[in-house]
Amino acid sequence: MNDIIERLLKDVALPRMVRARQVLADKALPDVAAAVREQVRAPAIASLIRPGMSIAVAVGSRGLAELPLLVRTLVEELKLAKALPFIVPAMGSHGGATAEGQVALLAALGITESSAGCEIRSSMEVVEIDRLPSGLPVYLDANAFAADGIVVLNRVKPHTSFSGPNESGLAKMLAIGLGKQKGAESCHALGFATMAQNVTEMARIKLEKTKVLFGLATVENACERLAVVEAVPASCLLERDAALLEVARGLMPRLAFNPLDVLVIDRMGKEFSGTGMDPNITGRASTTYIQTTQRVNRMVILDLTERSKGNATGMGLADVCTRRLFDKIDFAPTYANHITAAVIGHAKIPMIMQTDQRAVQVAVRTSNVPDLKRLRVMRIPNTLHLEHVEISEGLLEEARGRSDVEIRGELRDWSFDAQGNLANLGDWAAH
């Protein structure tokens, strides 16, 4: 079969490419710790904290910018108010859905009892506090339920599988993160058709029937730096979470060119997106319940990050992948991720090519654009870091007319090594 593929692809020409820089908005907070202190000391928040009260601080499994600093400063402020804070892992079924696994996942994110300055109480035990009209149970972490108060800390950003008033943020942390494995399973039970409604309603029930004091929300800019830190009282948490989602949507990075005939992504990974490649960037959605605008005809993914530990969730969103990516897949965590989310379409395996060169060639050959000088091709490191990219000759004229794109070199041919593979874009971007 390889001989047939070689004959079909060996003479497929590729468009010349040029290095470019997408100019991303990078306005950020000058002092994150000071911002946290100011927010927690604001009268509307400080009045919620009483001396001697035990406070469960919910911390999740995502790599938020400045997470260790955020957690440590929040804990310090609660102690200064003479409260007794402790950390509760709020990550649904992550960490292998075990208490020990969730502590280990926090440690991997830089959160330990030593770094935070307080105890971590990790358990998968939950309390059922109510049910939705659909019959789905609403669960809360038992340690958080027993505390005198609860504070949730999370980044607000668009979700990768559904659109709604509350997506990834404070409401989702309440609904799914603090629900542990049972809560995550319950919220996902009816699929993503009801996810937006479930997240909001489960969070609303917990706000009404448990001791949530406030949420500490963050919003990151396009360069992964903190642009917003805001303490939100429980009384207006859902509304403010929705407003901050729109702020986040406006700050997130985008591809400068739409549509694209071919999008080449160097690496997918869990550290970049829950689905490996963020649908909000690629336009390739895992469900029909998320609204995207980017259009891509053929999408190629070249590699899987080591930090993903074989979890290739979302690989099926691509059309073509490489043999080296396929060889790194650990199907147990990959399939477990899809089964938990009740979405299996993007667990499918893309067309597998032996090298980067053949992967790009098959995408170009099947793009149905015969004129290489008009072919709209973009290459990016991943869907989180979008500053340093490569674009094809067919995008050059448009790029020169944009203020948010800088050309950084001359048109050149693709540079494959002897094995037919490419160096990571990050290798030149760092210099």
Secondary structure, DSSP 8 states (H G I E B T S, - for coil): -HHHHHHHHTT-----EEEEEE-------S-HHHHHHHHHHSHHHHTT--TT-EEEEEE-SS--TTHHHHHHHHHHHHHHTT-EEEEEE--TTTGGGSHHHHHHHHHHTT--HHHHTS-B-----EEEEEE-TTS-EEEEEHHHHHSSEEEEEEE-B--SS--SSS-BSHHHHHHTGGGHHHHHHHHHTT-TTTHHHHHHHHHHHHHHHS-EEEEEEEEE-TTS-EEEEEEEEGGGHHHHHHHHHHHHHHHS---S-SSEEEEEEEEE-TTT-TTSS-HHHH---SSTTS-----EEEEEEEEE-GGGTT--TTGGGSSEEEHHHHHH--HHHHHHHHHHHT--GGGS--EEESSHHHHHHHHHHTS----GGG--EEEES-SS--SEEEEEHHHHHHHHT-TTEEE-S--B-----TTS----HHHHHT-
